[in-house]
Amino acid sequence: MDEVLVVGASVGGSTAAETLAKAGVPVVMLERDLARVKPCGGAVPPVAFKEFDIPQSLISRKVHHALVHSPSERTVAIDVVGTSPHSDDDYIAMCCREEFDQFLRNRAVAQGAHLIEGQLLDLKVTPAGVTTTYREKASGATKTLRTTAVIGADGAYSPTAKALGLPNLPRCVAIQERIRLPDDKMARWADTADLYLGTEVSPDLYAWAFPKKDHVAVGMGAGHGHTKAAKQHLANLKQRIAPELAGGEIILQEAHALPMQPRPQIAFDRAMLVGDAAGLVVNTSGEGIYWAMKSAQLAAEVLAGSLLNPSAERLLRYQRTWWKQYGTMYRFLRWLQKWGYGGERQMEVFTDMCRNRDVQQLTFESYMHKTMAPMPWLAQMRMTGDILKAQVKYYLPRMRPAGKPAARGYA
Ligand SMILES: Cc1cc2nc3c(=O)[nH]c(=O)nc-3n(C[C@H](O)[C@H](O)[C@H](O)COP(=O)(O)OP(=O)(O)OC[C@H]3O[C@@H](n4cnc5c(N)ncnc54)[C@H](O)[C@@H]3O)c2cc1C
């Protein structure tokens, strides 16, 4: 009997498998399609490269500036810098998932994980162990595997969660096109990632244009009630930035679900869920790569220390540690998403808030380095003042001279 089965060999699964293999635990990774490229914007925080010892050669482009576009196309230019003095570690890494995932998977295998290409069909957890059936891709044969425990790292639709009898999570659909641009057009995106707000381009999240070495990935996310219109929203976005995409060639169209909230329970008898399967994407940004890797690492460490008795009671240490460490941050970002994306007027307020230097630095500090720096009282006062000013500006329209439209252009 192998000790642990990891379902899914994407960023979360490979990290779990590598962590277990390094701890000397026999581990099998089951991945239904090794050739598939995970639909993704590929934005990764620099801290991931340090914490997970990932080579910088996997970064397709480093971005040091961001532009936030409000619904009325007022634009805020932001430098990607944190609260500490500017360093070479202040950037957003833009990666291509076909290379990033492949690297992590190969590294897990090099550490000793056994990789099987096959689709999970069913799994049963009993007091004696976990029995899994899967369809092997090469032969088409249905096979059985017995393990001590299982980690479900199988994404937003998680068949592992389903087999455990858990309900589907609320999901949004994110769609994206990779567009290869002529060199002169690519120059515009050389060092900048753009975020677009507006109900016609992205009613529930933001829409984005993330540059890579030879293309720009343009995409948006649509939540419950808006998914059918996702293609139209993307078309609206492309229309909005048409001059900047002129002469471009679509090289890939991709779409996938993103979980919109964490599962209430992510550890059970002999079973754990990580990454998207556990719903650990952060709402405001749709960021999930780092969180999938981080949760997978923690789950694997807890499991490696509990293999003699992988009871829910012992494995729940993973869940408790996770929420102790990140609970405040998830709750804050969830609130921010509801507050900032709650309609076009609020998106204008959100854009104004992005002009505040303290907000910029705190946002990027927490994104890039995953630390929530305590905010000095003076900064808190400045932020509160700016937020109130923006709320008044957009919720008391009569204060504007009659007939004068909201400002357009660079703020
Ligand atoms: C369009 C889009 C843009 C995004 N942009 C970003 C971004 O810029 N930055 C960021 O941080 N996050 C982004 N995300 C989120 C990010 O892609 C995910 O959070 C991350 O990939 C989650 O990793 P994971 O390992 O948990 O799951 P996944 O990457 O979804 O991997 C799950 C794996 O399980 C496998 N699997 C599923 N079912 C089975 C089965 N029955 N049998 C065997 N294997 C199975 C799948 O083939 C897959 O390889 C984006 C998501 C989307 C959809």
The ligand as an SDF file (V2000), in Angstrom:
LIG
                    3D

 53 58  0  0  0  0  0  0  0  0999 V2000
   -8.5730   32.6200  -16.2730 C   0  0  0  0  0  0  0  0  0  0  0  0
   -7.8960   32.4940  -14.9320 C   0  0  0  0  0  0  0  0  0  0  0  0
   -6.9050   33.4170  -14.5970 C   0  0  0  0  0  0  0  0  0  0  0  0
   -6.2170   33.2860  -13.3660 C   0  0  0  0  0  0  0  0  0  0  0  0
   -5.1790   34.1430  -13.0970 N   0  0  0  0  0  0  0  0  0  0  0  0
   -4.4480   33.9790  -11.9640 C   0  0  0  0  0  0  0  0  0  0  0  0
   -3.2980   34.7780  -11.7290 C   0  0  0  0  0  0  0  0  0  0  0  0
   -2.9110   35.6350  -12.5390 O   0  0  0  0  0  0  0  0  0  0  0  0
   -2.5850   34.5590  -10.5810 N   0  0  0  0  0  0  0  0  0  0  0  0
   -2.9610   33.6100   -9.6560 C   0  0  0  0  0  0  0  0  0  0  0  0
   -2.2980   33.4930   -8.6180 O   0  0  0  0  0  0  0  0  0  0  0  0
   -4.0450   32.8370   -9.8680 N   0  0  0  0  0  0  0  0  0  0  0  0
   -4.7820   32.9730  -10.9960 C   0  0  0  0  0  0  0  0  0  0  0  0
   -5.8440   32.1450  -11.2450 N   0  0  0  0  0  0  0  0  0  0  0  0
   -6.1610   31.0920  -10.2460 C   0  0  0  0  0  0  0  0  0  0  0  0
   -5.1810   29.9160  -10.3510 C   0  0  0  0  0  0  0  0  0  0  0  0
   -5.1060   29.4780  -11.6750 O   0  0  0  0  0  0  0  0  0  0  0  0
   -5.6320   28.7760   -9.4360 C   0  0  0  0  0  0  0  0  0  0  0  0
   -5.9680   29.3030   -8.1760 O   0  0  0  0  0  0  0  0  0  0  0  0
   -4.5450   27.7100   -9.2550 C   0  0  0  0  0  0  0  0  0  0  0  0
   -4.2160   27.1170  -10.4810 O   0  0  0  0  0  0  0  0  0  0  0  0
   -5.0320   26.6410   -8.2850 C   0  0  0  0  0  0  0  0  0  0  0  0
   -4.1250   25.5730   -8.2720 O   0  0  0  0  0  0  0  0  0  0  0  0
   -4.5830   24.1250   -7.8240 P   0  0  0  0  0  0  0  0  0  0  0  0
   -3.3560   23.2680   -7.8820 O   0  0  0  0  0  0  0  0  0  0  0  0
   -5.3380   24.2020   -6.5610 O   0  0  0  0  0  0  0  0  0  0  0  0
   -5.6530   23.6610   -8.9120 O   0  0  0  0  0  0  0  0  0  0  0  0
   -5.5710   23.6100  -10.5010 P   0  0  0  0  0  0  0  0  0  0  0  0
   -4.4540   24.4330  -11.0030 O   0  0  0  0  0  0  0  0  0  0  0  0
   -6.9280   23.8880  -11.0150 O   0  0  0  0  0  0  0  0  0  0  0  0
   -5.1860   22.0960  -10.7920 O   0  0  0  0  0  0  0  0  0  0  0  0
   -6.0660   21.0180  -10.5720 C   0  0  0  0  0  0  0  0  0  0  0  0
   -5.4760   19.8020  -11.2570 C   0  0  0  0  0  0  0  0  0  0  0  0
   -6.2880   18.6610  -10.9570 O   0  0  0  0  0  0  0  0  0  0  0  0
   -6.4370   17.9060  -12.1380 C   0  0  0  0  0  0  0  0  0  0  0  0
   -7.6720   17.1180  -12.0460 N   0  0  0  0  0  0  0  0  0  0  0  0
   -8.9580   17.5730  -12.0140 C   0  0  0  0  0  0  0  0  0  0  0  0
   -9.8250   16.5630  -11.9850 N   0  0  0  0  0  0  0  0  0  0  0  0
   -9.0810   15.4230  -11.9810 C   0  0  0  0  0  0  0  0  0  0  0  0
   -9.4140   14.0350  -11.9690 C   0  0  0  0  0  0  0  0  0  0  0  0
  -10.6950   13.5810  -11.9740 N   0  0  0  0  0  0  0  0  0  0  0  0
   -8.4120   13.1320  -11.9730 N   0  0  0  0  0  0  0  0  0  0  0  0
   -7.1100   13.5350  -11.9840 C   0  0  0  0  0  0  0  0  0  0  0  0
   -6.7380   14.8360  -12.0160 N   0  0  0  0  0  0  0  0  0  0  0  0
   -7.7130   15.7660  -12.0090 C   0  0  0  0  0  0  0  0  0  0  0  0
   -6.4990   18.9580  -13.2430 C   0  0  0  0  0  0  0  0  0  0  0  0
   -6.2090   18.4080  -14.5240 O   0  0  0  0  0  0  0  0  0  0  0  0
   -5.4530   19.9650  -12.7820 C   0  0  0  0  0  0  0  0  0  0  0  0
   -4.1680   19.6690  -13.2590 O   0  0  0  0  0  0  0  0  0  0  0  0
   -6.5610   32.2430  -12.4440 C   0  0  0  0  0  0  0  0  0  0  0  0
   -7.5830   31.3470  -12.7740 C   0  0  0  0  0  0  0  0  0  0  0  0
   -8.2450   31.4680  -13.9990 C   0  0  0  0  0  0  0  0  0  0  0  0
   -9.3210   30.4580  -14.3470 C   0  0  0  0  0  0  0  0  0  0  0  0
  1  2  1  0
  2  3  1  0
  2 52  2  0
  3  4  2  0
  4  5  1  0
  4 50  1  0
  5  6  2  0
  6  7  1  0
  6 13  1  0
  7  8  2  0
  7  9  1  0
  9 10  1  0
 10 11  2  0
 10 12  1  0
 12 13  2  0
 13 14  1  0
 14 15  1  0
 14 50  1  0
 15 16  1  0
 16 17  1  0
 16 18  1  0
 18 19  1  0
 18 20  1  0
 20 21  1  0
 20 22  1  0
 22 23  1  0
 23 24  1  0
 24 25  2  0
 24 26  1  0
 24 27  1  0
 27 28  1  0
 28 29  2  0
 28 30  1  0
 28 31  1  0
 31 32  1  0
 32 33  1  0
 33 34  1  0
 33 48  1  0
 34 35  1  0
 35 36  1  0
 35 46  1  0
 36 37  1  0
 36 45  1  0
 37 38  2  0
 38 39  1  0
 39 40  1  0
 39 45  2  0
 40 41  1  0
 40 42  2  0
 42 43  1  0
 43 44  2  0
 44 45  1  0
 46 47  1  0
 46 48  1  0
 48 49  1  0
 50 51  2  0
 51 52  1  0
 52 53  1  0
M  END
$$$$
